[in-house]
Structures are given as structure tokens and as C-alpha cells.
Amino acid sequence: MVFFLLCAILVSMLLFLVTLGAFSLSIAAKVLVDHFLSGRLAILGALVGFERSVNAGVAFGITFPGYWQQILVITALLIIVILAVRAKDATLQRVAFGLILGGAFANIADRLRDGLVTDFIQVGSFPIFNVADSCITIGVVLLLIDTLLLERQRR
């Protein structure tokens, strides 16, 4: 019984630690960009670089009218929190949900200041994004991988 309780605590702690790590890394990157990046910094010529940009929208700069954007963001975040709490004791799911939550909270925290999110990673003609967006994307990909692995096990 004690073993299972300790396992449950460690799994919940993993979710918390990954969320905290993704949040901290995202906020730290945004602070560094806000303070030190004044122009475009090329990494691979015109293909990859750092370029500070601000974004009032949600994913890929899409904006919704009035309060719909806040309602959609809060609703999505609540759904993710519920799914994360209800997730099986699978480590991959906990890591995935931790990345998604950490990235989401970081973007919300960044938006609280002035209603804008700081983006700075430029790759080709893809919309400029940030570390929080990357965490969310990686988390979603991990959930898809987990779903495919579970489906393979069922067969």
C-alpha cells in the first residue's frame, strides 16, 4: 500500500516538476530576449534565427474577437488540467501534460503584462514562435506517440 502511495506521489511530482521546468525555461528565455535581442540574430542565414516579435493572438497569431480569446484559452487550459490529473500513471503522459501546462502557463504569464506574447524563434517561413510554444507542441506530439503505443499494445 505504501509503495503505491509513493508511486502516486512521484508521478504527481513528475507532472509538477515538468510543468515548473517548462514554465521556468520559457519565462527565462522571454526575459533574455526582451533584454538582449534588439535585432535579428541569424543562426543559419535567412533560414533559422532569433527575431523578437510580439503576438496578440493564440496559436500562429490567430485572434478571436472580444472576450472569446480569453474564454477559449481558459477553457482549453481547464480541459488540459483535468486530463492531466486524470491521466493514467504513464510517465510519458505526465511529461507530455507537464510540457503542455508549463508552456500554456508561461504564455499566459507573458500575456498578463501587456496582452502580448513574446515570440523569437524564426525557422524558414513558419510563423515566429517561442519556447513555450515548442513545449506545447512537443507535449502534444508525445501524447500522440503515447496513443499510438497504447493502440499497438491493444492489438
Residue pairs with C-beta under 8 A, 6 or more apart in sequence:
7 89
8 89
11 89
11 91
11 94
14 91
14 94
14 95
14 98
15 84
15 87
15 94
15 97
15 98
15 101
16 98
17 98
18 94
18 95
18 97
18 98
18 99
18 102
19 97
19 98
19 99
19 101
19 102
19 105
20 102
21 98
21 102
22 98
22 99
22 101
22 102
22 103
22 106
22 132
22 135
23 101
23 102
23 103
23 105
23 106
23 109
24 102
25 102
25 131
25 135
26 102
26 103
26 106
26 107
26 110
26 130
26 131
26 132
26 135
27 106
27 109
27 110
29 120
29 130
29 131
30 106
30 110
30 118
30 120
30 130
30 131
30 132
33 50
33 52
33 118
33 120
34 52
34 118
37 50
37 51
37 52
37 120
38 52
39 51
40 49
40 50
40 51
40 122
41 49
41 50
41 51
42 48
42 49
43 49
43 50
47 123
47 124
48 122
48 123
48 124
49 122
50 120
50 121
50 122
51 120
51 122
51 128
52 118
52 119
52 120
53 118
53 119
53 120
53 128
54 116
54 117
54 118
54 119
55 61
55 116
55 117
55 118
55 119
55 128
56 63
56 115
56 116
56 117
57 63
57 64
57 69
58 64
58 69
58 72
58 73
59 133
60 127
61 127
63 69
64 72
73 104
73 108
76 104
77 101
77 104
77 108
80 97
80 100
80 101
80 104
81 101
83 97
84 94
84 97
84 98
84 100
84 101
87 93
87 94
87 97
90 146
92 142
92 145
92 146
92 149
93 142
93 143
93 146
95 139
95 142
96 138
96 139
96 140
96 142
96 143
96 146
97 139
97 143
98 139
99 135
99 136
99 138
99 139
99 142
100 135
100 136
100 139
100 140
100 143
102 132
102 135
103 131
103 132
103 133
103 134
103 135
103 136
103 139
104 132
104 136
106 131
106 132
106 135
107 117
107 130
107 132
107 133
110 116
110 117
110 118
110 132
111 117
117 130
117 132
118 130
119 127
119 128
119 129
119 130
119 133
120 128
120 130
121 128
121 129
121 130
121 131
121 134
122 128
